[in-house]
Amino acid sequence: MKSSYGQFKKWRTYRKTVNELSALSNRDLNDLGIHRCDIRRVCKQSVS
């Protein structure tokens, strides 16, 4: 069973990453190989 604090830390990391990637321009995202529509999926995979 995962601790509530551990789940909260993962969620917070996920939200921070989503916010940071969302702030990038499409050109910057393209340089990273990420489409804007894939930001949430990429972030979810990074905290799993």
mmCIF file of the N, C-alpha and C atoms, coordinates in Angstrom:
data_MODEL
# 
_entry.id   MODEL 
# 
loop_
_atom_site.group_PDB 
_atom_site.id 
_atom_site.type_symbol 
_atom_site.label_atom_id 
_atom_site.label_alt_id 
_atom_site.label_comp_id 
_atom_site.label_asym_id 
_atom_site.label_entity_id 
_atom_site.label_seq_id 
_atom_site.pdbx_PDB_ins_code 
_atom_site.Cartn_x 
_atom_site.Cartn_y 
_atom_site.Cartn_z 
_atom_site.occupancy 
_atom_site.B_iso_or_equiv 
_atom_site.pdbx_formal_charge 
_atom_site.auth_seq_id 
_atom_site.auth_comp_id 
_atom_site.auth_asym_id 
_atom_site.auth_atom_id 
_atom_site.pdbx_PDB_model_num 
ATOM 1   N N  . MET A 1 1  ? 0.846  -1.178 0.000   1.00 0.00 ? 1  MET A N  1 
ATOM 2   C CA . MET A 1 1  ? 0.000  0.000  0.000   1.00 0.00 ? 1  MET A CA 1 
ATOM 3   C C  . MET A 1 1  ? 0.894  1.244  0.000   1.00 0.00 ? 1  MET A C  1 
ATOM 4   N N  . LYS A 1 2  ? 0.627  2.161  -0.901  1.00 0.00 ? 2  LYS A N  1 
ATOM 5   C CA . LYS A 1 2  ? 1.412  3.388  -0.991  1.00 0.00 ? 2  LYS A CA 1 
ATOM 6   C C  . LYS A 1 2  ? 0.971  4.392  0.064   1.00 0.00 ? 2  LYS A C  1 
ATOM 7   N N  . SER A 1 3  ? 1.938  5.115  0.577   1.00 0.00 ? 3  SER A N  1 
ATOM 8   C CA . SER A 1 3  ? 1.600  6.122  1.580   1.00 0.00 ? 3  SER A CA 1 
ATOM 9   C C  . SER A 1 3  ? 0.937  7.320  0.913   1.00 0.00 ? 3  SER A C  1 
ATOM 10  N N  . SER A 1 4  ? 0.133  8.003  1.649   1.00 0.00 ? 4  SER A N  1 
ATOM 11  C CA . SER A 1 4  ? -0.530 9.203  1.137   1.00 0.00 ? 4  SER A CA 1 
ATOM 12  C C  . SER A 1 4  ? 0.492  10.264 0.774   1.00 0.00 ? 4  SER A C  1 
ATOM 13  N N  . TYR A 1 5  ? 1.535  10.378 1.577   1.00 0.00 ? 5  TYR A N  1 
ATOM 14  C CA . TYR A 1 5  ? 2.569  11.370 1.303   1.00 0.00 ? 5  TYR A CA 1 
ATOM 15  C C  . TYR A 1 5  ? 3.298  11.043 0.009   1.00 0.00 ? 5  TYR A C  1 
ATOM 16  N N  . GLY A 1 6  ? 3.582  9.770  -0.221  1.00 0.00 ? 6  GLY A N  1 
ATOM 17  C CA . GLY A 1 6  ? 4.254  9.353  -1.449  1.00 0.00 ? 6  GLY A CA 1 
ATOM 18  C C  . GLY A 1 6  ? 3.401  9.649  -2.670  1.00 0.00 ? 6  GLY A C  1 
ATOM 19  N N  . GLN A 1 7  ? 2.108  9.392  -2.573  1.00 0.00 ? 7  GLN A N  1 
ATOM 20  C CA . GLN A 1 7  ? 1.185  9.688  -3.676  1.00 0.00 ? 7  GLN A CA 1 
ATOM 21  C C  . GLN A 1 7  ? 1.106  11.192 -3.915  1.00 0.00 ? 7  GLN A C  1 
ATOM 22  N N  . PHE A 1 8  ? 1.095  11.964 -2.839  1.00 0.00 ? 8  PHE A N  1 
ATOM 23  C CA . PHE A 1 8  ? 1.038  13.419 -2.967  1.00 0.00 ? 8  PHE A CA 1 
ATOM 24  C C  . PHE A 1 8  ? 2.292  13.944 -3.650  1.00 0.00 ? 8  PHE A C  1 
ATOM 25  N N  . LYS A 1 9  ? 3.461  13.406 -3.286  1.00 0.00 ? 9  LYS A N  1 
ATOM 26  C CA . LYS A 1 9  ? 4.713  13.837 -3.907  1.00 0.00 ? 9  LYS A CA 1 
ATOM 27  C C  . LYS A 1 9  ? 4.707  13.538 -5.403  1.00 0.00 ? 9  LYS A C  1 
ATOM 28  N N  . LYS A 1 10 ? 4.203  12.368 -5.782  1.00 0.00 ? 10 LYS A N  1 
ATOM 29  C CA . LYS A 1 10 ? 4.122  12.016 -7.201  1.00 0.00 ? 10 LYS A CA 1 
ATOM 30  C C  . LYS A 1 10 ? 3.184  12.967 -7.930  1.00 0.00 ? 10 LYS A C  1 
ATOM 31  N N  . TRP A 1 11 ? 2.028  13.253 -7.329  1.00 0.00 ? 11 TRP A N  1 
ATOM 32  C CA . TRP A 1 11 ? 1.068  14.152 -7.966  1.00 0.00 ? 11 TRP A CA 1 
ATOM 33  C C  . TRP A 1 11 ? 1.666  15.540 -8.133  1.00 0.00 ? 11 TRP A C  1 
ATOM 34  N N  . ARG A 1 12 ? 2.377  16.002 -7.094  1.00 0.00 ? 12 ARG A N  1 
ATOM 35  C CA . ARG A 1 12 ? 2.993  17.331 -7.147  1.00 0.00 ? 12 ARG A CA 1 
ATOM 36  C C  . ARG A 1 12 ? 4.072  17.401 -8.225  1.00 0.00 ? 12 ARG A C  1 
ATOM 37  N N  . THR A 1 13 ? 4.859  16.359 -8.344  1.00 0.00 ? 13 THR A N  1 
ATOM 38  C CA . THR A 1 13 ? 5.875  16.297 -9.389  1.00 0.00 ? 13 THR A CA 1 
ATOM 39  C C  . THR A 1 13 ? 5.215  16.283 -10.766 1.00 0.00 ? 13 THR A C  1 
ATOM 40  N N  . TYR A 1 14 ? 4.143  15.510 -10.900 1.00 0.00 ? 14 TYR A N  1 
ATOM 41  C CA . TYR A 1 14 ? 3.391  15.445 -12.156 1.00 0.00 ? 14 TYR A CA 1 
ATOM 42  C C  . TYR A 1 14 ? 2.879  16.836 -12.534 1.00 0.00 ? 14 TYR A C  1 
ATOM 43  N N  . ARG A 1 15 ? 2.242  17.539 -11.610 1.00 0.00 ? 15 ARG A N  1 
ATOM 44  C CA . ARG A 1 15 ? 1.675  18.865 -11.894 1.00 0.00 ? 15 ARG A CA 1 
ATOM 45  C C  . ARG A 1 15 ? 2.766  19.876 -12.246 1.00 0.00 ? 15 ARG A C  1 
ATOM 46  N N  . LYS A 1 16 ? 3.873  19.833 -11.524 1.00 0.00 ? 16 LYS A N  1 
ATOM 47  C CA . LYS A 1 16 ? 4.969  20.757 -11.807 1.00 0.00 ? 16 LYS A CA 1 
ATOM 48  C C  . LYS A 1 16 ? 5.509  20.524 -13.217 1.00 0.00 ? 16 LYS A C  1 
ATOM 49  N N  . THR A 1 17 ? 5.670  19.260 -13.581 1.00 0.00 ? 17 THR A N  1 
ATOM 50  C CA . THR A 1 17 ? 6.189  18.930 -14.904 1.00 0.00 ? 17 THR A CA 1 
ATOM 51  C C  . THR A 1 17 ? 5.207  19.340 -15.992 1.00 0.00 ? 17 THR A C  1 
ATOM 52  N N  . VAL A 1 18 ? 3.922  19.095 -15.784 1.00 0.00 ? 18 VAL A N  1 
ATOM 53  C CA . VAL A 1 18 ? 2.896  19.512 -16.754 1.00 0.00 ? 18 VAL A CA 1 
ATOM 54  C C  . VAL A 1 18 ? 2.949  21.029 -16.930 1.00 0.00 ? 18 VAL A C  1 
ATOM 55  N N  . ASN A 1 19 ? 3.023  21.753 -15.846 1.00 0.00 ? 19 ASN A N  1 
ATOM 56  C CA . ASN A 1 19 ? 3.056  23.215 -15.925 1.00 0.00 ? 19 ASN A CA 1 
ATOM 57  C C  . ASN A 1 19 ? 4.291  23.715 -16.666 1.00 0.00 ? 19 ASN A C  1 
ATOM 58  N N  . GLU A 1 20 ? 5.431  23.112 -16.376 1.00 0.00 ? 20 GLU A N  1 
ATOM 59  C CA . GLU A 1 20 ? 6.667  23.550 -17.030 1.00 0.00 ? 20 GLU A CA 1 
ATOM 60  C C  . GLU A 1 20 ? 6.655  23.240 -18.527 1.00 0.00 ? 20 GLU A C  1 
ATOM 61  N N  . LEU A 1 21 ? 6.213  22.053 -18.885 1.00 0.00 ? 21 LEU A N  1 
ATOM 62  C CA . LEU A 1 21 ? 6.160  21.712 -20.314 1.00 0.00 ? 21 LEU A CA 1 
ATOM 63  C C  . LEU A 1 21 ? 5.104  22.536 -21.042 1.00 0.00 ? 21 LEU A C  1 
ATOM 64  N N  . SER A 1 22 ? 4.002  22.812 -20.383 1.00 0.00 ? 22 SER A N  1 
ATOM 65  C CA . SER A 1 22 ? 2.938  23.605 -21.008 1.00 0.00 ? 22 SER A CA 1 
ATOM 66  C C  . SER A 1 22 ? 3.394  25.037 -21.278 1.00 0.00 ? 22 SER A C  1 
ATOM 67  N N  . ALA A 1 23 ? 4.341  25.514 -20.498 1.00 0.00 ? 23 ALA A N  1 
ATOM 68  C CA . ALA A 1 23 ? 4.836  26.879 -20.675 1.00 0.00 ? 23 ALA A CA 1 
ATOM 69  C C  . ALA A 1 23 ? 5.792  26.995 -21.868 1.00 0.00 ? 23 ALA A C  1 
ATOM 70  N N  . LEU A 1 24 ? 6.297  25.866 -22.353 1.00 0.00 ? 24 LEU A N  1 
ATOM 71  C CA . LEU A 1 24 ? 7.222  25.897 -23.485 1.00 0.00 ? 24 LEU A CA 1 
ATOM 72  C C  . LEU A 1 24 ? 6.477  26.190 -24.781 1.00 0.00 ? 24 LEU A C  1 
ATOM 73  N N  . SER A 1 25 ? 7.206  26.743 -25.726 1.00 0.00 ? 25 SER A N  1 
ATOM 74  C CA . SER A 1 25 ? 6.616  26.993 -27.046 1.00 0.00 ? 25 SER A CA 1 
ATOM 75  C C  . SER A 1 25 ? 6.532  25.671 -27.817 1.00 0.00 ? 25 SER A C  1 
ATOM 76  N N  . ASN A 1 26 ? 5.732  25.668 -28.862 1.00 0.00 ? 26 ASN A N  1 
ATOM 77  C CA . ASN A 1 26 ? 5.617  24.472 -29.697 1.00 0.00 ? 26 ASN A CA 1 
ATOM 78  C C  . ASN A 1 26 ? 6.967  24.103 -30.297 1.00 0.00 ? 26 ASN A C  1 
ATOM 79  N N  . ARG A 1 27 ? 7.751  25.100 -30.616 1.00 0.00 ? 27 ARG A N  1 
ATOM 80  C CA . ARG A 1 27 ? 9.081  24.852 -31.185 1.00 0.00 ? 27 ARG A CA 1 
ATOM 81  C C  . ARG A 1 27 ? 9.992  24.154 -30.172 1.00 0.00 ? 27 ARG A C  1 
ATOM 82  N N  . ASP A 1 28 ? 9.960  24.619 -28.926 1.00 0.00 ? 28 ASP A N  1 
ATOM 83  C CA . ASP A 1 28 ? 10.765 23.979 -27.882 1.00 0.00 ? 28 ASP A CA 1 
ATOM 84  C C  . ASP A 1 28 ? 10.308 22.542 -27.630 1.00 0.00 ? 28 ASP A C  1 
ATOM 85  N N  . LEU A 1 29 ? 8.991  22.345 -27.599 1.00 0.00 ? 29 LEU A N  1 
ATOM 86  C CA . LEU A 1 29 ? 8.469  20.995 -27.416 1.00 0.00 ? 29 LEU A CA 1 
ATOM 87  C C  . LEU A 1 29 ? 8.888  20.097 -28.567 1.00 0.00 ? 29 LEU A C  1 
ATOM 88  N N  . ASN A 1 30 ? 8.854  20.633 -29.777 1.00 0.00 ? 30 ASN A N  1 
ATOM 89  C CA . ASN A 1 30 ? 9.256  19.861 -30.947 1.00 0.00 ? 30 ASN A CA 1 
ATOM 90  C C  . ASN A 1 30 ? 10.733 19.458 -30.830 1.00 0.00 ? 30 ASN A C  1 
ATOM 91  N N  . ASP A 1 31 ? 11.574 20.350 -30.311 1.00 0.00 ? 31 ASP A N  1 
ATOM 92  C CA . ASP A 1 31 ? 12.984 20.027 -30.099 1.00 0.00 ? 31 ASP A CA 1 
ATOM 93  C C  . ASP A 1 31 ? 13.149 18.856 -29.129 1.00 0.00 ? 31 ASP A C  1 
ATOM 94  N N  . LEU A 1 32 ? 12.230 18.744 -28.182 1.00 0.00 ? 32 LEU A N  1 
ATOM 95  C CA . LEU A 1 32 ? 12.257 17.646 -27.208 1.00 0.00 ? 32 LEU A CA 1 
ATOM 96  C C  . LEU A 1 32 ? 11.587 16.382 -27.744 1.00 0.00 ? 32 LEU A C  1 
ATOM 97  N N  . GLY A 1 33 ? 10.914 16.508 -28.875 1.00 0.00 ? 33 GLY A N  1 
ATOM 98  C CA . GLY A 1 33 ? 10.211 15.366 -29.453 1.00 0.00 ? 33 GLY A CA 1 
ATOM 99  C C  . GLY A 1 33 ? 8.872  15.103 -28.802 1.00 0.00 ? 33 GLY A C  1 
ATOM 100 N N  . ILE A 1 34 ? 8.259  16.162 -28.260 1.00 0.00 ? 34 ILE A N  1 
ATOM 101 C CA . ILE A 1 34 ? 6.975  16.039 -27.571 1.00 0.00 ? 34 ILE A CA 1 
ATOM 102 C C  . ILE A 1 34 ? 5.951  16.917 -28.274 1.00 0.00 ? 34 ILE A C  1 
ATOM 103 N N  . HIS A 1 35 ? 4.783  16.363 -28.538 1.00 0.00 ? 35 HIS A N  1 
ATOM 104 C CA . HIS A 1 35 ? 3.669  17.154 -29.064 1.00 0.00 ? 35 HIS A CA 1 
ATOM 105 C C  . HIS A 1 35 ? 2.880  17.692 -27.874 1.00 0.00 ? 35 HIS A C  1 
ATOM 106 N N  . ARG A 1 36 ? 2.288  18.843 -28.042 1.00 0.00 ? 36 ARG A N  1 
ATOM 107 C CA . ARG A 1 36 ? 1.541  19.459 -26.949 1.00 0.00 ? 36 ARG A CA 1 
ATOM 108 C C  . ARG A 1 36 ? 0.455  18.518 -26.408 1.00 0.00 ? 36 ARG A C  1 
ATOM 109 N N  . CYS A 1 37 ? -0.172 17.763 -27.289 1.00 0.00 ? 37 CYS A N  1 
ATOM 110 C CA . CYS A 1 37 ? -1.244 16.853 -26.852 1.00 0.00 ? 37 CYS A CA 1 
ATOM 111 C C  . CYS A 1 37 ? -0.706 15.662 -26.051 1.00 0.00 ? 37 CYS A C  1 
ATOM 112 N N  . ASP A 1 38 ? 0.595  15.451 -26.051 1.00 0.00 ? 38 ASP A N  1 
ATOM 113 C CA . ASP A 1 38 ? 1.197  14.320 -25.339 1.00 0.00 ? 38 ASP A CA 1 
ATOM 114 C C  . ASP A 1 38 ? 1.790  14.689 -23.989 1.00 0.00 ? 38 ASP A C  1 
ATOM 115 N N  . ILE A 1 39 ? 1.693  15.931 -23.582 1.00 0.00 ? 39 ILE A N  1 
ATOM 116 C CA . ILE A 1 39 ? 2.335  16.386 -22.351 1.00 0.00 ? 39 ILE A CA 1 
ATOM 117 C C  . ILE A 1 39 ? 1.869  15.576 -21.146 1.00 0.00 ? 39 ILE A C  1 
ATOM 118 N N  . ARG A 1 40 ? 0.593  15.415 -20.972 1.00 0.00 ? 40 ARG A N  1 
ATOM 119 C CA . ARG A 1 40 ? 0.081  14.694 -19.793 1.00 0.00 ? 40 ARG A CA 1 
ATOM 120 C C  . ARG A 1 40 ? 0.519  13.249 -19.786 1.00 0.00 ? 40 ARG A C  1 
ATOM 121 N N  . ARG A 1 41 ? 0.521  12.604 -20.950 1.00 0.00 ? 41 ARG A N  1 
ATOM 122 C CA . ARG A 1 41 ? 0.942  11.202 -21.019 1.00 0.00 ? 41 ARG A CA 1 
ATOM 123 C C  . ARG A 1 41 ? 2.415  11.070 -20.663 1.00 0.00 ? 41 ARG A C  1 
ATOM 124 N N  . VAL A 1 42 ? 3.241  11.950 -21.195 1.00 0.00 ? 42 VAL A N  1 
ATOM 125 C CA . VAL A 1 42 ? 4.675  11.925 -20.918 1.00 0.00 ? 42 VAL A CA 1 
ATOM 126 C C  . VAL A 1 42 ? 4.923  12.142 -19.423 1.00 0.00 ? 42 VAL A C  1 
ATOM 127 N N  . CYS A 1 43 ? 4.227  13.082 -18.841 1.00 0.00 ? 43 CYS A N  1 
ATOM 128 C CA . CYS A 1 43 ? 4.404  13.379 -17.414 1.00 0.00 ? 43 CYS A CA 1 
ATOM 129 C C  . CYS A 1 43 ? 3.929  12.222 -16.556 1.00 0.00 ? 43 CYS A C  1 
ATOM 130 N N  . LYS A 1 44 ? 2.829  11.598 -16.927 1.00 0.00 ? 44 LYS A N  1 
ATOM 131 C CA . LYS A 1 44 ? 2.313  10.467 -16.170 1.00 0.00 ? 44 LYS A CA 1 
ATOM 132 C C  . LYS A 1 44 ? 3.301  9.303  -16.195 1.00 0.00 ? 44 LYS A C  1 
ATOM 133 N N  . GLN A 1 45 ? 3.909  9.070  -17.341 1.00 0.00 ? 45 GLN A N  1 
ATOM 134 C CA . GLN A 1 45 ? 4.892  8.002  -17.453 1.00 0.00 ? 45 GLN A CA 1 
ATOM 135 C C  . GLN A 1 45 ? 6.134  8.304  -16.612 1.00 0.00 ? 45 GLN A C  1 
ATOM 136 N N  . SER A 1 46 ? 6.479  9.572  -16.500 1.00 0.00 ? 46 SER A N  1 
ATOM 137 C CA . SER A 1 46 ? 7.694  9.930  -15.771 1.00 0.00 ? 46 SER A CA 1 
ATOM 138 C C  . SER A 1 46 ? 7.567  9.716  -14.260 1.00 0.00 ? 46 SER A C  1 
ATOM 139 N N  . VAL A 1 47 ? 6.365  9.739  -13.728 1.00 0.00 ? 47 VAL A N  1 
ATOM 140 C CA . VAL A 1 47 ? 6.201  9.553  -12.281 1.00 0.00 ? 47 VAL A CA 1 
ATOM 141 C C  . VAL A 1 47 ? 5.741  8.143  -11.916 1.00 0.00 ? 47 VAL A C  1 
ATOM 142 N N  . SER A 1 48 ? 5.524  7.313  -12.905 1.00 0.00 ? 48 SER A N  1 
ATOM 143 C CA . SER A 1 48 ? 5.085  5.934  -12.630 1.00 0.00 ? 48 SER A CA 1 
ATOM 144 C C  . SER A 1 48 ? 6.217  5.062  -12.169 1.00 0.00 ? 48 SER A C  1 
# 
